Amino acid sequence: MHHGSCLCGTIRYEVTGELGTIVLCHCPQCRKAQGTAFGANAAVRASDFKLLSGEDALAAYESSPGKKRIFCKICGSPIISSLDSRPGVVRLRIGTLDSKIDARPTAHIYVGSKADWFDIHDALPQHSKREPGR
């Protein structure tokens, strides 16, 4: 089980199931939503994501048709995103976890549109768009 929260602590959640693979997304939307060079995300089953507190503080923004980014409307912390086309899955923003995890990122995605001011220096696979097979 994993626990997490937003910056102000109003939103608290737990993930009762497994975290999916962690990917570092360099697409322009993730960069803008996170305010940094990439977003660190992992898919989790929507039924395994449990909100413990702060439901009234959640807000959603449809960043593209069928994609919602869910965040704390008090402090702005991004929590999850969801796709209408994948109703049983949410993408958790790994930076909001309070629990320690052993998992490490497995790939960089959308490096074809990465920030020109950021250089990737690790040996993880790099994909110009999505990972093959996703």
C-alpha positions, 0 to 999 in steps of 0.5 A, spaced: 500 500 500 502 507 498 500 513 501 500 520 498 498 527 499 498 534 495 503 540 497 498 543 502 496 536 505 488 537 504 488 531 499 490 525 502 490 518 498 492 511 498 493 506 493 492 499 495 494 495 489 500 495 484 503 501 481 504 500 474 511 502 471 514 509 472 515 513 465 518 520 465 513 524 460 516 530 456 510 532 452 508 539 452 502 538 456 506 534 462 511 539 462 506 545 463 502 541 468 508 539 472 512 546 471 518 542 470 522 538 464 517 532 465 512 528 469 513 522 473 507 518 472 505 511 473 498 507 471 494 504 477 487 501 477 482 506 478 479 501 483 485 501 487 486 509 488 482 511 494 481 518 496 482 519 504 480 526 504 480 533 501 474 531 495 472 538 496 479 540 494 479 536 487 478 540 481 479 537 474 481 540 467 480 537 461 487 538 457 485 535 451 478 531 449 477 525 453 483 527 458 482 530 465 488 532 469 485 532 477 489 537 482 488 540 488 485 547 487 488 550 493 495 548 492 495 546 485 498 539 486 497 535 480 494 528 483 492 524 477 489 524 470 484 520 467 482 518 460 475 517 458 478 511 453 481 507 459 476 508 465 479 503 469 486 506 469 488 513 472 495 515 472 498 517 478 503 523 479 509 519 483 511 526 486 505 526 490 507 519 494 509 520 501 511 512 501 517 510 499 517 505 493 522 501 490 520 502 483 524 506 479 523 510 472 523 505 466 523 510 460 523 517 457 517 518 453 515 524 448 522 526 448 521 528 441 518 534 444 522 535 450 524 541 453 531 544 449 534 546 456 534 539 459 539 534 457 537 526 458 543 523 461 541 516 464 541 510 460 533 509 460 530 507 453 527 514 450 521 514 445 519 519 441 512 518 442 509 513 447 512 507 449 511 501 443 505 497 445 502 502 450 
